[in-house]
Amino acid sequence: MVHFVGAGPGAPDLITVRGAELLGRADIVIYAGSLVNPALLGLCRDGTEIYNSAEMTLPEVKDVCVRGHAEGREIVRLHTGDASIYGAIREQMDELAAEGIPYDNVPGVSSFCGAAAALQAEYTLPGISQSVIITRMAGKTPVPEREALESLAVHGATMVIFLSAGMMKEVAEALLKGAYTESTPAAIVYKATWPEQKIVHCTVGTLASAGEASGIRKTALILVGDFLGGGYERSRLYDPGFETEFRKGGNYG
């Protein structure tokens, strides 16, 4: 069996209990060395074979899995955050399926959740935004034309931009073609939940200069939207006058 495990955003104690248990009994671990905190490998038992996928190709990853499966060994494919977001796992699962190798998935805490926690922020504030757009700028991996950043920016929703820290000038230019303005709040979160975490508060207008001044060029998320500002409406969920299935409406007093 091959277990695809989300390692979480970085802090070793933010992996799930299930993920930690699988790491603890794995015979083989293939981890995304460029992104996964190596401290997580401390959960592995002595004698575990460990491979860094940053140095491997897809056929090489497949070969390790095929050999391990033939030997009856437990394999963990450890991805950063949650593997369903920019994890390139579909192609790996298809290769395993073609070889008749069983696999399953263990979700993880995505870095976009870790970034919100680091900022002590809520993405979906009433009266501000009830939608979160997770996207990226086109780079070595293209983006469908209909999903170009300037097209998504017309919504003015909360936006979390992955894999684009090295293109902050281009990001800002694209955002300004949509509903965002020079003064729209923004933040750069580098290695959320890691010991070396860094947070840079800025605006869309100062995004490029803030990124340059901080020296952050990779392993960071760009967060954009008025959810980073001070104004919002209180949720009706806990309003004394709001009746729910579990609570009668009325006023305190």
N, C-alpha and C positions, 0 to 999 in steps of 0.2 A: 504494500500500500504506500502511495505517496500522499503526504499531507501538505497541502498548501496552507501556510500559516502566516497570518498578518502579525508582524512583530510589534505593531504600535508605532507611535510617532518618534520614539527615541528612548525615553526613560525605561530602564529595564523592568520596573514594576508596573508598566502600563501594557504589557502583553496580557492576553487573557489567561485565565487559569487553565483552560483547555490547551492553549498554545504552549504554555510553560510545561505542562505535563507531557505533551508530545515531544518537546525538545529534550526533556529529561530522560526519555526512554528511546530516543532515536538512535539508530545504528549509523545513519548517514545524514548529514545536514548540508544542504546547499543554500548558502545565504547571500543576499545582495550586499556584497561588501562595501560598495560605494555609498550605501545609504543606511544600512542596518547598524545600530549601535553594537560594536563587538562585545560589549559587556554582557549581552544576551547569551553569548556562547558559553558563559559561565554556568548556565543552566544545564549544559550537556554533561553527560557522564564521561568518565575517563574511557578512552578508547574509541570515542565517536569519530568517524571519518568526517572531516569538515572541508568543504570546497567553497571557494569564493567565486560566485557567478560573474562578478565584474570582470574576471579574467577569462571567462568562458564564452563559447558560442552556444547557440541553441542545440546543435548536434552533440556538443560535448556534454551539456546538461542532460540531454536525452540518454546518452551512452551510460552515464553514471546511474541514472534511474533504471535503465534496462538491466544493467549488471546487478544492481542492488536487489531488484525485484526477483531476478533469477536465483539469487542467493537467499531469498526469503527474509530480507532485511527491511526494517522500518526506515522510511526516508521522510525527512522534513525539508520542504522547499520554503525557506524563510524569506518573506518579502517585507519591505518597509510598509509601515502604516497599515492600510487595508489593501490587499492585493487587487481588489476589483477596480481601483482607481489608478490608472497609468501603471498597472503592474505587468503588462504583457504576459498574462497567464493563459489567455485563450489558446495561443499557439502552442504552449507547453502541454495543456490539457489535450489538445487535438493529437499531438505526437504520442502521448501516453495511451489515448484511446485507440490509436492505430496499432499500437503494440499489444493491446489487450491488458494494459496495466491499470488496476483500479486506483482511484484517487478521491480525495475529498477536500473540502475547503473549510478553514477556520477563520472567521472574520477577525479583523483587528481594528484598533482605534486609529482612524486616519489622522494625518498631520493637520488637516483642516480643523479637526476637533481639538487637537492639541494647541493649535494657534489661537483659537477662540478662548480656550482655558487660560492660556498665557496672558491674553489681553483682558481677561475677565469680562468678556463681551458676549452678547447674545445676537446671533445673526438675524433672527426673525422678530424684530420689535414691532408691536402693533402701531399702525399709523406711519411706519417708516418703510418696512419691507417684510414681505411674507414669502419671499422666494430667495433661494441661494443658487447662483450660477457658478458651477465649478468648470473651469476651462483653462486654456493655455494659449500662448502665442505660437504661431507656426515656427518650427525650427527644422532640425533634421527630420523630424516627423511632421508631415504636413497636417494642416487643419482643413476640413471641408469648407469650401467657400461660404456656405450658408452659416457657418459657425465662426466666421472671422470676428475678432474681438470687437471691432467697431459696430458690427451688426448686433451682437449680444448687448452692447453697451446702451442701445436705445431704450432698454427696459428700465435702466436706473436701479436695478435690484442689487441686493448684496452680492458681491462678486469675490470669489476666491480664485486666484490665478496661480496655477502650478507652473513649474519648469520654465520660468520666464524672468528670473532674477537678473540674468545677463542682458536683458533687453528692456530695461525700465523706461528708457526714452521712447522707444517704440510703443510700449504699453500705454504710457501716458498720452501719447498722440492719438492712439486708437480710442481710448476712453473719452477723450475730449470731443470726438466726433459723434458721441452718443449723448446720453442724458446727464453725464457727469460734468462738473465745472472745475475750474482751477482750484476752488476752495472745498471741493468734496473731500471729506476725511479719507485717509488711507493709512496703511501700516505695512511695514515689511517685518516679517517674523522669520528669523534665521534659526534653524534647528530647534523648533519648538519642543520643549520638555527635556532637551539635552542639557548637561551641565553648562555648556557654552552658549546656551540660548541668548539671542539678542533681539530686542524689539526696537524698531525705529518708527516713531509716529511722524506723519507728514500729511500732505494733501496730494491730490492728483497733480496739481501744478508744480509741486516741489518733489515729486516722486523720483525723477531722474537725478537731481542734485543730491537728494537724501541718500539714494542708493550709492552714488559715487563717493560721497563723504564717508559713508559707513564701511566701504570696501566690500560690501556683500555682493557677490556675483553668482552664487549658486546655493543650493540646499536651503532655499527660503521661499516662503509664500508671500504673495502680494494680496492684501485684503483691501477692498474698496467699498465705500458706501456710507450712508448717513447713520447706519447702526453704530458707527464709531463716534458719533456726535453725542450731544447731551439731551436732545429732545426726543420724546416718544410718548405714546399713550399707554396707560396702564392696561394690562390684560383684564378682560371681563371675567376670566376664569375664577379669580379670587375676589371679585367685587361683591360686597355684602348684598347688593340688590340683584345679583345674577343667580337664577335658579338652575340647578343641575339635577341629574339623576340621583345624586348623593346628598344634596343640600338644598333646603328651602330658601327662596329669596326673601329679602327683608333688610331692614336697616338695623345696625347696632345702636344701642342707646338705652 
